[in-house]
Amino acid sequence: MQNINNLKAAVIACLLILVTAVSFGMPKVKYKSPEIISKLKIPLYLNNWRGQDISGKLSLGDERYNFISEVFARAYTNKYGESLLFLILDAGNFHDPKVCFGSAGYKNKDLTDTEFKVNNHIVRASTVFFEKKDGNYLVIYWICVDKKRIVWTRQKIIQLFYSLFNKEKIGLMVRLDIPIYADKTDNAVKLAREFIDEIAVYIPSNQAEYIFGE
């Protein structure tokens, strides 16, 4: 029962990212990307984790979601019943998760960035604790554009540059949404590190660069 509840929570968290589109401009033309997500070889089953694809639960046909090209969304559960959502969003522009969670009534608290060691380099990810009466989340996320990890300000500049010159780019937001009880964020960060340590080994290096950066 706990696994089912965790999965439902993960689905809700995944859907929250789409709510953001209502609060921002809605592009008339559907964003087109090189469609890298459909080519990624990310295993459904790992040594200690079992995944369930929930990308099909997201309908991107609505014009409000024209800024999104593809979404990778899987709920992974380990042998202890601990769950997280692994989300990769391919979009023309990105919005801070604080906006979509805030629109759903969550309070947020910025925490110290989480660091992952992937392929002998450090990935530094923004980390936010979201709190609500019916459930809390730790959200860890970063952005890669053309294999380069970037911050929010640079993302907006790059977005403008590519739009002005009609240049193609591969821009991905990578997110881990972890349902937690109370404010046990240390346990959630540890869980995230264990997951990334394991899954990164299985992703081909030429594809991992798009997700984790060079």
NORMOHU-V879221 format. One record per backbone hydrogen bond with DSSP energy under -1.0 kcal/mol. NH is the residue of the N-H (numbers start at 1). CO is the residue of the C=O. E is the energy in kcal/mol with one decimal. If there is no record, write none. Layout:
BEGIN
NH/CO/E
NH/CO/E
END
This chain:
BEGIN
5/1/-2.4
6/2/-2.6
7/3/-2.2
8/4/-2.4
9/5/-2.2
10/6/-2.0
11/7/-2.3
12/8/-2.2
13/9/-2.2
14/10/-2.1
15/11/-2.2
16/12/-1.5
18/15/-1.2
21/18/-1.1
22/19/-1.6
23/20/-1.4
31/66/-3.2
39/36/-1.3
40/37/-1.2
42/40/-1.0
46/49/-2.7
50/77/-2.2
51/44/-1.8
52/75/-1.7
54/73/-2.7
57/54/-1.5
58/55/-1.8
65/62/-1.9
66/63/-1.6
68/65/-1.9
69/90/-3.1
70/90/-1.3
72/88/-3.0
74/86/-2.0
75/52/-2.4
76/84/-2.6
77/50/-2.4
78/82/-2.4
81/78/-2.0
84/76/-2.0
85/177/-2.6
86/74/-3.0
87/175/-2.8
88/72/-2.7
89/173/-2.8
90/70/-2.7
91/171/-1.0
92/67/-2.9
99/96/-2.1
101/97/-2.6
102/98/-2.0
103/99/-2.1
105/102/-1.7
106/101/-2.2
107/131/-2.6
109/129/-1.8
111/127/-2.8
114/125/-2.4
116/123/-2.6
118/121/-2.9
121/118/-1.5
123/116/-3.4
125/114/-3.2
126/141/-1.9
128/139/-2.5
129/109/-2.8
130/137/-3.3
131/107/-3.0
135/132/-1.7
136/180/-1.0
137/130/-2.5
138/178/-2.4
139/128/-2.8
140/176/-2.4
141/126/-2.3
142/174/-1.9
144/172/-2.8
145/148/-2.9
146/170/-3.2
148/145/-1.5
150/143/-2.0
155/151/-1.9
156/152/-1.7
157/153/-1.6
158/154/-2.8
159/155/-2.3
160/156/-2.0
161/157/-2.5
162/158/-2.8
163/159/-1.7
164/160/-2.5
165/161/-1.8
167/162/-2.0
172/144/-3.1
173/89/-2.4
174/142/-2.8
175/87/-3.2
176/140/-2.5
177/85/-2.0
178/138/-2.6
180/136/-2.0
184/181/-1.7
185/183/-2.7
188/184/-1.2
189/185/-2.6
190/186/-2.2
191/187/-2.2
192/188/-2.3
193/189/-2.3
194/190/-2.2
195/191/-2.2
196/192/-2.6
197/193/-2.7
198/194/-1.5
199/195/-2.9
200/196/-2.2
202/199/-1.0
207/204/-1.4
208/204/-2.8
209/205/-1.3
210/207/-1.2
212/208/-3.4
213/209/-1.4
214/147/-2.2
END
